[in-house]
Amino acid sequence: MRRFRRPGLSLLEVIFAMAIFLTSLAALAQLISMANTAAYEAKYRSLAVQLARSKMAEVRVGAVALDSVGDSPLPDDSDFNWEMDVSSGSVEGLHQVTLRVYRMRPNGSRIEASLSELIIEPTLVGSTLDVAPVISESTPDSSGSALGSGSSSTGSSSGTGMGGTGSSGKTGGTGS
């Protein structure tokens, strides 16, 4: 009798195909896990940079004291902590500020962003919100100048008391 071969796959071919399939599936699962970890890292590192820039802006304008700060939680996001090192520079009023914002990973290591800037002490810089000092006006002298530092032939002020120069009687501008 003659044996006929049936079309199809042998058991050995099926086992090899399954082994290849399961190996590629395991590699794909590992790649997905690595991509998930990288996305987690990028998300929290980007957020840490934004929070660090925000905190550094607060330091720059004087909303946060220019003193070293140890490990403290951020009020903007309680998952993040921050610390700041301040050292005086060679110029008075100029400080080297290093600010670190970080989040702890589940394994105990940190996702961290660090900024370092030279900052002029905010009390020396001033602000647009500062109140201008009141200049007390003196009594007019015989030439008619109330600000006391100029001369006039027509009775208008031409002095430099309020930043004006020139002889047009206008203050705050230059020329005629």
C-alpha positions as CSV (number, residue, x, y, z in Angstrom):
1,M,0.0,0.0,0.0
2,R,0.9,3.4,-0.7
3,R,1.0,6.0,2.0
4,F,-0.3,9.4,1.2
5,R,1.2,12.4,2.7
6,R,-1.4,14.9,3.9
7,P,-0.9,18.6,3.4
8,G,-0.2,20.5,6.6
9,L,2.4,21.1,9.2
10,S,4.2,18.6,11.3
11,L,4.3,18.8,15.1
12,L,7.9,19.8,15.0
13,E,7.2,22.8,12.6
14,V,4.4,23.9,14.9
15,I,6.7,23.8,18.0
16,F,9.3,25.9,16.2
17,A,6.7,28.4,15.1
18,M,5.4,28.8,18.6
19,A,8.9,29.2,20.0
20,I,9.6,32.0,17.5
21,F,6.3,33.6,18.2
22,L,6.6,33.5,22.0
23,T,10.2,34.8,21.9
24,S,9.2,37.8,19.7
25,L,6.2,38.4,22.0
26,A,8.5,38.5,25.1
27,A,10.8,40.9,23.3
28,L,7.9,43.1,22.3
29,A,6.6,43.2,25.9
30,Q,10.1,44.2,27.1
31,L,10.1,47.1,24.5
32,I,6.7,48.3,25.6
33,S,7.9,48.3,29.2
34,M,11.0,50.3,28.3
35,A,9.0,52.8,26.3
36,N,6.6,53.2,29.3
37,T,9.5,53.8,31.6
38,A,11.0,56.4,29.2
39,A,7.7,58.2,28.9
40,Y,7.4,58.3,32.7
41,E,10.9,59.7,33.0
42,A,10.3,62.3,30.2
43,K,7.0,63.4,31.7
44,Y,8.3,63.9,35.3
45,R,11.6,65.4,34.2
46,S,9.8,68.0,32.0
47,L,7.5,68.8,34.9
48,A,10.5,69.1,37.3
49,V,12.2,71.6,34.9
50,Q,9.0,73.7,34.7
51,L,8.7,73.7,38.5
52,A,12.4,74.6,38.9
53,R,12.1,77.5,36.5
54,S,9.0,78.7,38.4
55,K,10.8,78.5,41.7
56,M,13.9,80.2,40.3
57,A,11.7,83.1,39.0
58,E,10.3,83.4,42.6
59,V,13.8,83.7,43.9
60,R,14.8,86.2,41.2
61,V,12.0,88.6,42.1
62,G,12.4,88.2,45.9
63,A,9.2,86.2,46.6
64,V,11.5,83.5,48.1
65,A,14.3,84.5,50.5
66,L,17.8,84.3,49.0
67,D,18.9,81.7,51.6
68,S,19.9,78.0,51.3
69,V,16.9,75.7,51.7
70,G,17.1,72.0,52.5
71,D,14.7,69.3,51.4
72,S,11.2,70.9,51.3
73,P,8.0,69.9,49.5
74,L,6.9,72.1,46.7
75,P,3.5,73.8,47.4
76,D,2.7,73.6,43.6
77,D,3.0,69.8,43.5
78,S,3.4,67.8,46.6
79,D,5.0,64.9,44.7
80,F,8.1,67.0,44.1
81,N,10.6,68.4,46.6
82,W,13.1,71.2,46.2
83,E,16.3,72.4,47.7
84,M,18.4,75.4,47.0
85,D,22.1,76.2,47.6
86,V,23.1,79.9,47.8
87,S,26.7,81.1,47.8
88,S,28.0,84.6,47.7
89,G,29.9,85.6,44.7
90,S,33.0,87.8,44.4
91,V,30.8,90.9,43.9
92,E,28.7,92.2,46.7
93,G,25.0,91.5,46.1
94,L,25.7,88.8,43.5
95,H,24.8,85.2,44.5
96,Q,25.3,81.8,42.8
97,V,22.0,80.0,43.2
98,T,21.7,76.3,42.5
99,L,18.1,75.0,42.7
100,R,17.1,71.4,42.4
101,V,13.6,70.0,42.0
102,Y,13.2,66.3,42.2
103,R,10.6,63.4,42.5
104,M,11.4,60.1,44.0
105,R,11.1,57.0,41.8
106,P,9.5,53.9,43.2
107,N,12.9,52.3,43.4
108,G,14.2,55.2,45.6
109,S,16.3,57.0,43.1
110,R,15.5,60.6,41.9
111,I,14.1,62.2,38.8
112,E,15.8,65.6,39.1
113,A,16.1,68.9,37.4
114,S,18.8,71.4,38.4
115,L,19.2,75.1,37.6
116,S,22.1,77.3,38.4
117,E,22.1,81.1,38.0
118,L,23.9,84.2,39.1
119,I,21.3,86.4,40.8
120,I,21.5,89.9,42.0
121,E,20.0,90.3,45.4
122,P,16.4,91.5,44.8
123,T,16.6,94.2,47.5
124,L,19.4,95.9,45.4
125,V,17.5,95.7,42.1
126,G,14.2,97.2,43.0
127,S,10.9,96.6,41.4
128,T,8.2,98.4,39.4
129,L,6.0,97.9,42.4
130,D,8.3,99.9,44.6
131,V,6.9,103.2,45.9
132,A,8.8,106.2,44.5
133,P,10.3,108.4,47.2
134,V,8.4,111.6,47.8
135,I,10.4,114.7,47.0
136,S,9.6,117.5,49.3
137,E,9.2,120.8,47.4
138,S,11.2,123.7,48.7
139,T,9.8,127.2,48.6
140,P,10.4,129.0,45.3
141,D,13.4,131.2,45.3
142,S,13.6,134.6,43.7
143,S,14.2,133.2,40.2
144,G,10.9,131.2,40.2
145,S,12.5,127.7,40.2
146,A,10.7,125.5,42.7
147,L,13.2,122.6,42.3
148,G,16.2,124.7,43.2
149,S,18.8,123.5,40.6
150,G,18.4,125.7,37.6
151,S,18.1,129.2,36.3
152,S,15.3,130.7,34.3
153,S,14.9,133.8,32.3
154,T,11.2,133.3,31.5
155,G,10.0,131.9,34.8
156,S,9.9,128.2,33.7
157,S,12.0,125.6,35.3
158,S,15.1,124.4,33.4
159,G,16.8,122.5,36.1
160,T,17.6,118.9,36.5
161,G,15.5,118.2,39.6
162,M,13.1,115.8,38.1
163,G,15.2,114.4,35.3
164,G,14.3,117.1,32.7
165,T,16.9,119.0,30.8
166,G,16.5,121.8,28.4
167,S,14.8,125.1,28.7
168,S,11.3,124.5,27.4
169,G,9.7,124.2,30.8
170,K,8.8,120.5,30.2
171,T,10.2,118.0,32.6
172,G,11.1,114.4,31.8
173,G,12.2,115.0,28.2
174,T,15.3,116.4,26.4
175,G,15.5,119.1,23.9
176,S,12.7,121.5,22.9
